[in-house]
Amino acid sequence: MGIIELIDANEEENCYITLDEKETKKHTHLEIFPSAILGAGASIIPYPEHNQSPRNTYESAMAKQSLGFSTPMMNTSTYVRQHFMLYPQTPIVSTKAMKLLGLEDRPAGQNCVVAVLPFDGYNIEDAIVLSQAAVDRGLGRTFFYRIYDAEAKQYPGGMRDNFEIPNAEDNIRGYKGEKAYRLLEEDGVVATESVVLGGDILIGKTSPPRFMEEYREFEVTGPYRRDTSIGVRPSETGVIDTVVMTQSNEGGKMYKIRVRDMRIPEIGDKFASRHGQKGVLGILAKNEDLPYTADGVVPDVLINPHAFPSRMTVGMFMESITGKAAALRGRKFDGSAFVGEKIDAAKSIMEDAGFKYSGKEVMYDGRTGKSFPVEVFIGVVYYQKLHHMVADKIHARARGQVQMLTKQPTEGRARGGGLRFGEMERDCLIAYGASMILKDRLLDESDKSEIFVCERCGLVAYHDVKQRKYVCRVCGDKAKVSSVSVAYAFKLLLQEMQSLNIAPRLTIKEKV
């Protein structure tokens, strides 16, 4: 019988700790369990002691991003946004920590047949190839849920919000047009299982004027209301999953609507094994074009051989071999750190089943039917789908809002902002001598504006409203004022310098 002592990092400095008492008899402490030295993220990696340490660190971060079955209460969950995997599987090469953490009851990944093989350049630079047939069977398929809500508030003077279908004839400010409200029912709320697109209104709502000035205008122009309806985000689509009518804490009527979107893997979605080997989907290949083994097994995933030499994730090879043996025998393998099942256990299973212990097999090209000149490493690896999906990141802009201060496009995908053309991109165009493209990006398509400059003194002129002309403060009637195209940000710089009592003067010439 031993004594359990919990020690902190400082105390560890003066202790001699062993993972196993067989290693050395001269020790002050023995770890309760060798895998316990790892955190929750690292402890789910099979055979982590065979990986380069940064890869285990990467997986510790990516494990938190994997999509699975986070709660058994998915039908009543009220998180604003959530992902659920449709067909999660428990890993056939597991660890003791996975069971303790509940990841065998609510897993976050799927067991895939993985071959290490190039595929026409579609899996270079860490891209992966997925079988279209595997995706059709449910590989990597997830649901994305987002909850939208609206509350009817009470205002001073007996005014309140109303849930209704806004009507153009009722003097509604911000009316969005009939098409936006087409899915609303009589109570102003969309029906379940309706297919919705970006911009469609889910909850029709009108509100009284906001400010005192609007109330005064309200008295002069007659009654009007504001459209404060709740709509689907511009970049999202889906199906109405649930509509709930309830009460807010203040006692007002409240609606919560959950939108469901099925996410089928597409090019650009991110996947990762439990060894920090992450990659984005490069192509969904037809089943008949993919390589196959002598037994007719077509891999679900193809990864590039260049993923291994520099990263040294030997643990993934070990998982692949033990996973293959586990699938052949119909039992699980324990890959817990330091105390996992030895890989030799897989050797006899594979040899009994007629497979090579190395994990390599003769494979045939699906397009030509000819065998590859070398054997291919193929096995079973547990893959996680991460929440970085191209549907949430794709963004383009032709025209849109500009900032009030700088007159440059707004920033960010949510606001339909522009794509940043930074200093390094600018340097590339300068290096190529592409001056017209440079002017187009940085001036014409950004914040081009006109200022009026006095040719005589170089100072910026101002507009005299009474005389209806531009006037120079210094030269007066002698001034010759010309229009100059500049970036609006440059005009702001000139004004800021003037506020510091610096008079910037511009030298202008005729355009060549």
N, C-alpha and C positions, 0 to 999 in steps of 0.2 A: 504494500500500500504506500503510495506517495502522497505528497502534499501539493495541492495546486496553489501556485503563487502568481498573482497578476503583477507584472512589472512594467514600468514605463520605459520610454526610449533612453532616458538618462541612466536608469539602473542597468539597462542592457550593456552599457559601455563597460561595466565592471563584472559582467557575467560571462561564463563560457558555456554557450548553449549548443546542444547537439539535436539533430533531427531524429536520430536513432541511437540508442545506447550501444548498439553493436559497433558504431563508428569509432567511438573513443570512450574509455572508462573514465578518463579525467574530464569531468564536466560538472558544472554547478547546477545546471538546469536542463531539462529535457522538454522539447516542444510537446504540447498536448496531442497534436496531430500535425504531421509535416505540412499538409496543405493549408493549415490554419495561419501560416505566415503570410498568405496571400489575401488580398481583399476580395470583395464579392465579385468584382469584374474579372479579375485574373483567375479566380478559383474555378471558373467554368471552362477554362481552356484545357483540352486534353493534352497530356504530355508537355506541359509548358516548359519543363526543365531542359527540353531539347530545342527550344526556340531561342533566337537572338532576343535579348531582353527588351529592346524598343518595340518589337512586334507584339509582345505581351502587353506592353503599355498601350499600344494603339487599340488592341482588342478590348482592353478594359474600358476605353472610352466608347468604342463602337457597340459594345454589348448593350449600353444604355440607349442606343439609337435603333436597336433592332425591333422589328414589329412582330408582335405575337398575340397573346390573349391575356392582356394585362389584368383583367378583372372578370370574374364569373357573372358580374352584374351588367354585362354590356348592353342589355336592352333597357335598363333603367339608369344607366350612367349619365351624369349631367356635366361632364367635362366639356369645355367649349370646343376643343378639337381632339380627336382620337383616331388612332389607326388600329385595325384588327386584322390579323392574318386569317384567311378563310380555312386553310387546311394545315394547321401547325402539326408538327410531329415531334415526338420525344427523340432525342439523339440516341443512336444505337451505340455510339462511343460516348459515354457520359462520365461525370465525376461525382464524387460523394457530395460535394458542395451544391451541385445542381439540384439534388434531391432535397437538401436542407433548405435551399432558397425557393423551393416550389416550382422550379423551372421544368420539372418532369410532369407536373400537373397542368401548368399553363406555359407550354413551350414557346420559343420565339425563333423558329427556324424550321428547315426541312432537310431530310437526308437526300442527298443528290449523288448520282453516279457521275464522277468527275474524271475526265481524261486530260492528261497534260500533253497538249498538242497544238501547234499553230493551225490557224484556219484562214487561209487567204488574206492574212493581214487584218482580219476583223477582231483579233484579240491581242494586237500589239499595244504597248504602253498601258498594261494592266486592264485592258478591256476584257470582257468575258463573252463567250458565245453561249446562248441558251437554245435548247431545242424547242421549236414551235409546238411540237406535240406535247412536251412536258408542260409548257405554259397552258395549252388547251386543257390539260388534265388538272390544272390548278396550281402549278408551281409558281410561287411568289405572288399569288393573287391576294389582294387585301381590300378591305373596306376603309374608307376615310369618312369620318363623321364630323360635321360642324354644327354647332347649335347657334341659332339666331333667336334673340328675344326682344320683346317690346312691352312697355308698361304704359298704361293710361294714367297720367298724373293729374292731380287737381291743382288749380291755380287760383290766386286771389280774385275776388269778384265773381266767384261761381263758375269760372271758365274751366274747361277740362279737355283732355285729349279724347278723341273718338276713334274706335276701330271701325273702319268703313272703306268702301271703294271710293277713292277720290273722284269727283266729277268735275269736268272742265267748266261746266255751266255754273258751279257754285263759287266762283271767284277764289280758286285754290292757287296759292303761290307755289311755284316749283312743281306744277303738274307735269308728269313724265310721259304722257301720251297713252292712248288706249292699249297699245301692244304690251306695255310693261305690266298692266294690271289684268291681263287676259285670264290668268289662272285663279284669280280671287273669287271666292264664293260670296254669298249674300252677307255673311258676317265679316267680310273683309280679310279672310284668312284663306290660304291655299289649302287644297285637299291633299290627303295622304296619297302616296304613290304617283303624284304628278311629276312629270319630267321637267326640271327647271334648268335654265341657262343663265349665264352671267348677266346681271342687270335686271332679271325678272323680280317682281315684287312678291314677297312672301306674306307680309303683314301690311295691309293697307291702314294707314293712320294719318289723321289730320290733327293739327295743334293750333291753339290761338296765337296771336302775335306775340313776339318775344319781348320787345323793349317799349319804353314809354313813348318814344317817337312813333313807333308803329301803332300804338293805341290811339295817338292823336290822329294819325292818318286814317285809322280805322273809323274814327268818328266822322271824318270829312268824306272819305270815298265810299263809305258803306262797309258792311261786315265782310271780312275775308278770313281765310284760314291758311296755314302753312301745311304743305305735304311733308310729313316726317315718316313716310313709309320705310319699312326695312326690306332691303333687297339682297339678292345673292351677290357675292363678291364678283367683280368683273371677270376674273380669271378662273372662276370655278363653275362646275356644272354638277348635276346629281339628280337624285330622286327624293321626294319628301318621305322620310322614314316615319317620323312621329310628330303629332301636333298635340301639345298639352296646353290646356287653359287652366290658369291658377290665379292666386292672389299674391301681390307683393306685400312686403312688411307693413307698408302704409295702408293696405287694404284695397289698393287699386287693382283693376283687372289686368292680367298679364298673360301673354302667350309665349311659349317656348316651342321652337320648331327645329327638328333635327333633320339635316340633309345628309343623305348617304350617297357616296360616290364609289363605284367599284374601280379599283386601280389594277389593271392588268399590266404586267411588266412590259415596258417599252424601251426603245433605245435611249440611253442616258440615265436609267435608273441605277441606283447603287446597291451592290451586294457585297458580302464579305464572309469569309470563313472565320472560324474561331481562332485564327492564328495571325490576325492583322493583315491578311491577304485580301485587301479590298479592291474592287474594280467596278467599272460601270459597264452596262450592257452594250456591246458593240453591234451585235446583230442577232435577230431571231431567225435561226436557220431552219429550213425545212427538214423534217425527220429523214427523208430519203436522201438528202445531200450530206448528212453527217456520217462520220465513220462508224463502223460497227464491229463487234468482236465475232469470233467463230461461232459463238452461241447465239448471235443475233442481237446482243445487247447494244443499244444505242445510248451513248452518254447524254445526260441532261445538261452538263456544263463542260465547256472546253476552256482551259486556261493556258496561258503561254508559258513555255518552259523557262523563259527569262525571269519569271517571278521568283525563282528559287535560289540560284547561285549566290547572289549578293545578300539576300535577306536571311538565308540560312534557317528557314522555318521547317526544320526536320520533323517537328511535332506533327505537321500536316501530313507528311508522308506516313508517319506512324499511325495517325488516325485513319488515313486512307486504307492502309493494309489491314488494321484491326477491324475497321468498318466493313471491309469486304468479307473478312472471316466471320464477323458477327452476323452479316446478312446470310451467309452460306449455312451457318449453324442455327440461326434463328434465336440468338441470345445476345444480351448486351455485353459490351466490354467496359471495364473500368479504367479510365485514363487519368485518374487523380494524380496530382503532382507528387513526385517522389515515391509514391507507393502504388502506382497504377499497375495493372496486369502487364506482365512482361510480353513483349512482342513475339517471343518464342511460342507463346500459346496459340498465336494465329498461324504459325508455321505448319503445325501438324494438321490443323483444320483445312488449310488451303491445299496442302499436298494430298490429303485424303480425298478432296473434291476434284482433284486433277488440275489445280491452278499452281502457277509458280509462286514461290514464297516472295520473290522480288516485287510482286504486284504488276509485273509487265505481261502484256498479252499481244498476240498477233492481231492487228486490226486491218480492216479493209476500207478503202475509200468508197463512200456511198455513191459517188457520181460515176466512177469508172469500174468499181467492183474489184480492182486490183489491190493486193495486199501492200501495206507500207513496207519499205525496205528495212525498217527497224521496228522492234517491239515498242509498244506504247504503255506507259504507266497509267493504270486505271483502277479506281477504287471508289469507296463510298465516303463522302465528306459532308458534314453538317454545314449548310449555308444559311446565312441570315439575310433577310431583306431589310435595308435601312430606310429611315424615313426621308432620306434625300431623294426625292423623285422629280423627274424633269417636268412633270405637270405643275409642280409648285414653283418652278424656277424659270420656266420659259418666259421670255419678255422681249418685246420689240416695240418700237414707237416710230411713227411717221410725223404726227403732229400732236399737240396736247398743251397742257397748262404750262405757264411760265411763272417764275417767282416774282413777287411784287417789287422787291428791292433791286435785284440784278437783271431782271428781264431774261434770265437764262432758264432753260427747262428745269422743271422740278426734279427732285431726286427720289428714287425708290420705285419698285415694281408696283406696290399697292396704289400709288398715286398716278400710275401711268407715266412715270418720269423718263427722262432721257438716259442714254447709256454714256457713262463718263469717258470722255476722250482725254486721258491724262497726259502728264509730262513725258512719259516714256513713249507713248504712242506718237506724240508730237515729234519727239526726237527721231523716231523711225522715218516719218515723212520728210523731215528736214534732210536726213541722210540720203534719202532717195531723190531729193530735189523735186518732190511732188508739190509744188507751191500752190497750184489751183485746188488740189484736194485739201491742203492745209487751210487755205482761205475759206473753202466751203464748210469744213467742219467747225473751225474756230470762230468764224465770223458770220457768214451767210445763214447757216443753219442753227446759230446759237442766239446771239444777242445783238445783231446788227441794228444800229440806230443812226440817226442823222443829228449832227450838231452844226451850229453856224459859227464860223470863225472869221474874225477880222483879219484880212490879208495884210493890213498895214502894221498892226502891232502884235498879232498872233494870239490875242486874248479871245475867249469864248464870248460871243455876243448874246444878248437876251432879247426876248420878244416883247415889244411894246404893243400892248393890246389896243390902245387908243389910236396910235399911228398905223397899226396893222403892218408892222415891219420889224425886222431884227436890227437892234441898235448896239453899237460898241460904246461902253462906258467911257473909254479913254479918248477915242478919236471922234466921237460924235458924228456930225454930218459928213466929215471927211472919210469916214470908214467905208471900206469895200467889203461887204460880208458875203462869204461863200459857204455853200453846204459841203460838209465832209462826212463820209461814212466811217464810223468807228464802232468798236465794241462798247456796249452800254456800261460794262464794268470799267472801261477806260474813262468814260465820262464821269462815273462816280469817283474815280481816283482824282481827276482834275478838281472836282468839287471838294473833296476831302483836303486836298492840298490848299485850296483857297481858304478853307476854314482854319488852316494853320498859318494863315497870312503869307502863304507862298503863292506867287503869281506865275503859273506855268504858261509859257507862250509856245504856240504851235507854228512851225514853218510849213506852209502848204505850197504845193506846186500844181501845175496843170497835169491831169491824168494822161499818161503816155498811151 
